[in-house]
């Protein structure tokens, strides 16, 4: 089976939305929960197979903390790793031998991309965009707008409750 056929079969069996752009180039959309979707390029090259997924734009602040988090996460990832482009935008990338890519392997790789991009998304936002999140929260509160999609960051805007040493619930 050709790599192109392997890719199409794996994507179809997984029920993933994708567009075949050119011979050996696929633009895949992975559905998520924290990051609503992750877009991934699957690219067959002459001697390799490449995976490239956009995760997040360049952090506004705390770059060192964000990049330290990503470097530590790299040690736990399968087949892909975090990288940044010249602008500082965050991606997951991987390179594989063309002969190693099977339907099962592609499923594992895409699963890892989704787990990392979706699972790490809120942490990246908390570290690199806390000021923007707080500003957005305040703006929405002032206008009576919904805070539904900001609830994961509620702890960033609400002051910590003082510890009551006499509390029976702790």
C-alpha positions in Angstrom: 0.0 0.0 0.0 1.3 3.5 -0.9 1.8 6.1 1.9 -0.9 8.2 0.2 -3.4 5.3 0.5 -2.3 4.6 4.1 -3.0 8.2 5.0 -6.4 8.4 3.4 -7.5 5.1 4.9 -6.3 6.1 8.4 -8.1 9.5 8.2 -11.3 8.0 6.8 -11.4 5.2 9.4 -10.8 7.8 12.2 -13.7 10.0 10.7 -11.5 13.0 10.5 -12.2 16.0 8.3 -9.4 16.6 5.8 -8.5 18.1 2.5 -6.1 16.6 0.1 -4.2 19.6 -1.2 -1.7 18.0 -3.6 -0.2 14.6 -4.0 0.9 13.5 -0.6 -0.3 16.7 1.3 -3.2 16.6 3.6 -4.7 19.4 5.8 -6.4 17.6 8.7 -8.7 19.1 11.4 -8.6 17.4 14.8 -11.5 18.2 17.1 -10.7 19.2 20.7 -12.3 20.4 23.9 -10.0 23.1 25.3 -8.5 24.0 22.0 -11.6 23.6 19.8 -9.7 22.3 16.9 -6.1 21.7 15.9 -5.1 21.9 12.3 -2.4 19.5 11.1 -0.4 19.2 7.9 0.6 15.7 6.9 3.2 15.9 4.2 4.9 13.1 2.2 8.3 14.2 1.2 10.9 12.4 -1.0 12.5 10.5 1.9 10.3 11.3 4.9 6.9 11.9 6.3 6.3 15.2 8.1 3.6 16.2 10.6 3.2 19.9 11.4 0.4 21.3 13.7 -0.2 24.9 14.8 -0.8 25.1 18.6 -0.7 28.8 19.6 0.5 32.2 18.6 3.6 33.7 20.2 2.9 34.3 23.9 2.4 37.9 25.0 4.3 37.5 28.2 6.4 35.1 30.3 8.1 33.6 27.3 10.7 31.9 29.4 8.1 30.1 31.5 6.1 29.1 28.4 9.2 27.7 26.5 10.4 25.9 29.7 7.0 24.2 29.9 7.2 23.2 26.3 10.8 21.8 26.6 9.8 19.8 29.6 6.7 18.5 27.8 8.9 17.4 24.8 10.4 14.7 27.0 7.0 13.0 27.4 5.7 13.2 23.8 5.6 10.4 21.3 6.8 11.1 17.8 6.3 14.8 17.8 7.9 17.7 19.7 7.2 21.4 20.4 9.0 24.0 18.4 8.6 27.7 17.7 8.9 29.5 14.4 10.8 32.8 13.7 7.9 34.8 15.1 7.7 32.7 18.3 4.4 30.9 17.3 4.2 27.4 18.8 3.9 24.2 16.7 4.1 20.5 17.2 6.3 18.8 14.5 7.5 15.3 13.7 9.6 13.6 11.0 9.3 9.9 10.3 10.7 7.5 7.8 8.2 6.9 5.0 8.4 3.2 5.5 7.5 3.4 9.2 4.1 5.0 8.7 1.3 2.6 9.0 -2.4 3.3 9.7 -1.9 2.3 13.3 1.2 4.5 13.7 -0.5 7.5 12.1 -3.4 7.0 14.5 -0.9 7.1 17.4 0.8 10.2 16.0 -2.4 12.1 15.5 -3.6 11.0 18.9 -0.4 12.4 20.4 -0.8 15.7 18.5 -4.4 16.1 19.8 -3.5 15.1 23.4 -0.7 17.6 23.5 -2.3 20.5 21.7 -5.6 20.2 23.4 -4.3 19.1 26.8 -1.5 21.8 27.1 -3.6 24.6 25.5 -4.9 26.1 28.7 -1.6 25.9 30.5 0.1 27.7 27.6 -2.6 30.4 27.7 -2.3 30.8 31.5 1.4 31.2 31.3 1.7 33.4 28.2 -1.5 35.3 28.1 -2.6 35.9 31.7 -2.8 39.7 31.4 -4.9 39.4 28.2 -7.2 36.9 29.8 -7.8 39.2 32.8 -8.4 42.2 30.6 -10.9 40.2 28.5 -12.7 38.9 31.7 -13.0 42.5 33.0 -14.3 43.8 29.6 -16.9 41.1 29.4 -18.0 41.7 33.0 -18.3 45.4 32.4 -20.6 44.8 29.3 -22.5 41.9 30.8 -21.1 39.5 28.2 -20.9 35.7 28.7 -17.9 34.3 30.6 -18.6 30.8 29.5 -15.5 30.1 27.5 -13.3 31.8 30.1 -14.4 29.7 33.1 -11.2 27.6 32.9 -9.3 30.8 33.8 -11.6 32.0 36.6 -8.7 31.4 39.2 -6.6 34.0 37.4 -9.1 36.8 38.1 -10.6 35.9 41.4 -8.6 36.6 44.5 -7.5 33.6 46.5 -9.7 33.0 49.5 -7.8 33.4 52.8 -7.0 30.1 54.6 -9.2 29.6 57.7 -7.2 27.5 60.1 -10.3 26.7 62.1 -12.1 25.2 59.1 -13.4 21.7 59.6 -13.5 21.0 55.9 -9.7 20.9 55.4 
